[in-house]
Amino acid sequence: MTDTIDKTAIRDAATIIVVRNRLTKPSILMGQRGASAAFMPNKYVFPGGAVDAGDEGIALGAGLSDLDTARLAQESTRPAATLATAAIRELWEETGQILGTPAVWDNAPTDWRGFAERGHRPNASALTFMFRAVTPQGRPRRFDARFFTVDADHLVTDPDDFRDAEDELSHLHWVPLQDARSLDLPFITEVVLAELAANIRTDGPPPSVPFFRNDDEAHLVTRLGGRSPLDH
């Protein structure tokens, strides 16, 4: 008998929210998933996806902050740097945008060759970990997704040039934050947008990171690095 992969098993994932003009007229980079996609067809989403085996062990040009490293380590067996690496790779693959530091990178893995050919290694220093959510039971794919934000000023590529993007997302464009919730969005994306809007003009990392567990109604949301909102 041939072994099959359980596609309903929870996989680690990373998502990246690129923010432009944060203090004036904030907008975010989003694209639309295909109609035939098994997971969230037709929905508008941020760049992101499952962590690949090749994301572990990639030497970053610059790493995460100590705070984010500690928060990502909570209730996780996946190294924080691997999660950040996956987010940067997904951004590159799905939008053609590079978050990197100048470096010579010979013999880069296949998924990173285009990135390396442009003279960069991934730069995680500008990422901020701001949200975590597990896909509810019963979905065709389940992910334990970590959401990062980054300011578009840290991109080394033209933020309006998507020519190097793969075809997983269509209609890539900068969406004004005030208009984003009018798109066809997954529920969890709406929740993340509300959290983003509440903190977008605040400097520095959030005081804590919401964690939507989707495993126990009594503890649906907890906070990494802070008190649970259910505590009184």
C-alpha positions as CSV (number, residue, x, y, z in Angstrom):
1,M,0.0,0.0,0.0
2,T,1.3,3.5,-0.9
3,D,1.5,6.0,1.9
4,T,-0.5,9.1,1.4
5,I,-0.1,12.6,2.9
6,D,-2.9,13.6,5.3
7,K,-3.7,17.0,3.8
8,T,-6.0,17.8,6.8
9,A,-3.0,17.6,9.2
10,I,-2.0,21.0,10.6
11,R,1.0,22.4,8.7
12,D,3.2,25.4,9.9
13,A,2.7,28.4,7.7
14,A,3.8,32.0,7.4
15,T,2.1,35.0,5.9
16,I,3.4,38.5,5.3
17,I,1.5,41.8,5.3
18,V,3.4,44.5,3.5
19,V,2.2,48.0,4.5
20,R,2.7,51.2,2.5
21,N,2.3,54.8,3.7
22,R,1.6,53.5,7.2
23,L,1.2,57.0,8.8
24,T,-0.7,58.8,6.1
25,K,-2.9,56.6,3.8
26,P,-2.0,53.0,4.6
27,S,-2.4,50.4,2.0
28,I,-1.5,46.7,2.0
29,L,-0.4,44.2,-0.7
30,M,-3.0,41.6,-1.5
31,G,-3.8,39.2,-4.3
32,Q,-6.6,36.8,-5.3
33,R,-6.4,33.0,-5.1
34,G,-7.6,31.0,-8.1
35,A,-11.1,29.7,-8.5
36,S,-9.7,26.1,-8.6
37,A,-7.6,26.4,-5.5
38,A,-8.3,23.7,-2.9
39,F,-7.8,26.2,-0.1
40,M,-9.7,29.5,0.0
41,P,-10.6,29.7,-3.7
42,N,-11.3,33.2,-5.1
43,K,-10.5,34.8,-1.8
44,Y,-8.2,37.9,-1.5
45,V,-5.3,37.1,0.8
46,F,-1.9,38.3,1.8
47,P,1.2,36.5,0.4
48,G,1.9,33.4,2.3
49,G,1.9,29.6,2.5
50,A,3.2,26.5,4.2
51,V,6.7,26.2,5.5
52,D,8.8,24.1,3.2
53,A,11.6,21.7,4.3
54,G,14.1,23.9,2.5
55,D,13.2,27.0,4.6
56,E,15.1,25.5,7.6
57,G,18.8,26.3,7.8
58,I,18.8,29.2,5.4
59,A,21.3,31.8,6.6
60,L,19.5,35.1,6.9
61,G,21.2,38.3,5.9
62,A,19.7,39.8,9.1
63,G,17.6,38.1,11.7
64,L,14.4,38.8,13.8
65,S,14.4,40.8,16.9
66,D,14.9,39.0,20.2
67,L,11.3,39.8,21.2
68,D,9.8,38.3,18.1
69,T,12.1,35.3,18.3
70,A,10.9,34.6,21.8
71,R,7.2,35.1,20.9
72,L,7.5,32.8,17.9
73,A,9.1,30.1,20.1
74,Q,6.1,29.9,22.4
75,E,4.1,26.7,21.9
76,S,6.1,25.9,18.8
77,T,8.7,23.4,17.7
78,R,9.5,25.3,14.5
79,P,12.5,27.6,14.7
80,A,11.5,31.3,14.6
81,A,14.1,32.0,11.8
82,T,12.5,29.2,9.7
83,L,9.1,30.8,10.0
84,A,10.5,34.2,9.0
85,T,12.4,32.6,6.1
86,A,9.1,31.0,4.8
87,A,7.3,34.4,4.9
88,I,10.1,36.1,2.9
89,R,10.2,33.2,0.3
90,E,6.4,33.3,-0.1
91,L,6.5,37.1,-0.7
92,W,9.2,36.6,-3.3
93,E,7.4,33.7,-5.1
94,E,3.9,35.2,-5.0
95,T,4.7,38.9,-5.7
96,G,8.3,39.1,-7.0
97,Q,9.1,41.4,-4.2
98,I,12.5,41.1,-2.3
99,L,13.0,41.7,1.3
100,G,16.7,41.2,1.5
101,T,20.2,42.4,2.4
102,P,23.0,42.7,-0.2
103,A,25.1,39.5,-0.3
104,V,26.8,37.0,-2.6
105,W,24.8,33.8,-2.3
106,D,26.4,31.0,-4.3
107,N,24.7,27.6,-4.6
108,A,21.3,28.8,-3.3
109,P,18.5,26.2,-3.1
110,T,16.2,26.0,-6.1
111,D,13.4,28.0,-4.5
112,W,15.9,30.8,-3.7
113,R,17.9,31.0,-6.9
114,G,16.0,33.9,-8.5
115,F,16.3,35.8,-5.2
116,A,20.0,35.0,-4.9
117,E,20.7,36.0,-8.5
118,R,19.6,39.5,-7.6
119,G,22.3,39.7,-5.0
120,H,20.5,39.3,-1.8
121,R,19.9,37.1,1.2
122,P,16.6,37.2,3.1
123,N,16.3,40.0,5.7
124,A,14.0,39.3,8.6
125,S,15.1,42.3,10.8
126,A,12.2,44.5,9.7
127,L,9.5,41.9,10.2
128,T,7.1,42.1,13.2
129,F,5.2,39.1,14.4
130,M,1.6,40.3,15.0
131,F,-0.9,37.4,14.8
132,R,-1.2,33.6,14.8
133,A,-4.2,31.4,13.8
134,V,-5.0,27.7,13.3
135,T,-7.4,26.8,10.5
136,P,-10.6,25.3,11.9
137,Q,-11.3,21.6,11.7
138,G,-13.2,20.4,8.7
139,R,-11.3,22.4,6.1
140,P,-9.5,20.7,3.2
141,R,-6.2,22.2,4.3
142,R,-5.2,23.2,7.9
143,F,-2.4,25.5,8.8
144,D,-0.9,27.0,11.9
145,A,-0.2,30.4,10.4
146,R,2.1,33.1,11.7
147,F,1.4,36.6,10.4
148,F,4.2,39.2,10.0
149,T,4.0,42.8,9.0
150,V,6.7,44.8,7.3
151,D,6.9,48.3,5.9
152,A,7.2,48.6,2.1
153,D,10.2,50.9,2.6
154,H,12.2,47.8,3.4
155,L,11.6,46.2,0.0
156,V,14.6,46.4,-2.3
157,T,12.4,46.0,-5.4
158,D,10.0,48.4,-7.0
159,P,6.8,47.9,-5.0
160,D,4.7,48.3,-8.1
161,D,6.5,45.8,-10.2
162,F,5.1,42.3,-10.0
163,R,6.6,40.9,-13.2
164,D,8.7,38.3,-11.3
165,A,5.6,36.9,-9.5
166,E,4.5,33.3,-10.0
167,D,0.9,32.7,-11.0
168,E,-0.6,31.6,-7.6
169,L,-2.1,35.0,-6.9
170,S,-3.8,37.2,-9.5
171,H,-4.9,40.9,-9.3
172,L,-1.9,41.8,-7.1
173,H,-2.3,45.4,-6.0
174,W,-2.1,47.8,-3.1
175,V,-5.4,47.9,-1.3
176,P,-6.2,51.0,0.8
177,L,-6.6,49.6,4.3
178,Q,-10.0,51.4,4.7
179,D,-11.3,49.5,1.6
180,A,-9.7,46.1,2.2
181,R,-12.6,44.6,4.2
182,S,-15.0,45.2,1.2
183,L,-13.1,42.5,-0.7
184,D,-14.0,38.8,-0.7
185,L,-11.9,37.8,2.3
186,P,-11.5,34.7,4.5
187,F,-12.9,35.3,8.0
188,I,-9.5,35.2,9.6
189,T,-8.2,37.8,7.2
190,E,-10.9,40.1,8.4
191,V,-9.9,39.5,12.0
192,V,-6.2,40.2,11.2
193,L,-7.2,43.4,9.3
194,A,-9.1,44.7,12.4
195,E,-6.0,44.0,14.5
196,L,-3.8,45.7,12.0
197,A,-6.0,48.8,11.8
198,A,-6.1,49.1,15.5
199,N,-2.3,49.2,15.8
200,I,-1.0,50.5,12.4
201,R,0.0,53.9,13.6
202,T,1.7,52.7,16.8
203,D,5.4,52.5,16.8
204,G,7.2,49.4,17.9
205,P,5.9,45.8,18.4
206,P,2.4,45.1,19.7
207,P,2.2,44.5,23.5
208,S,1.1,40.9,22.8
209,V,0.2,38.7,19.9
210,P,-3.3,37.2,19.4
211,F,-3.4,33.4,18.9
212,F,-6.7,32.0,17.4
213,R,-6.4,28.4,18.4
214,N,-9.6,27.0,17.0
215,D,-9.3,23.9,19.2
216,D,-11.4,24.8,22.3
217,E,-14.2,27.3,22.4
218,A,-13.3,28.3,26.0
219,H,-9.9,29.4,24.8
220,L,-10.4,30.4,21.2
221,V,-8.2,33.5,21.6
222,T,-5.2,33.7,23.8
223,R,-2.3,36.1,23.8
224,L,1.4,35.3,23.3
225,G,3.5,37.5,25.5
226,G,0.5,38.8,27.4
227,R,-2.7,38.1,29.3
228,S,-5.6,36.3,27.6
229,P,-8.5,38.6,26.7
230,L,-10.7,36.1,28.5
231,D,-9.0,36.9,31.8
232,H,-10.7,39.5,34.0
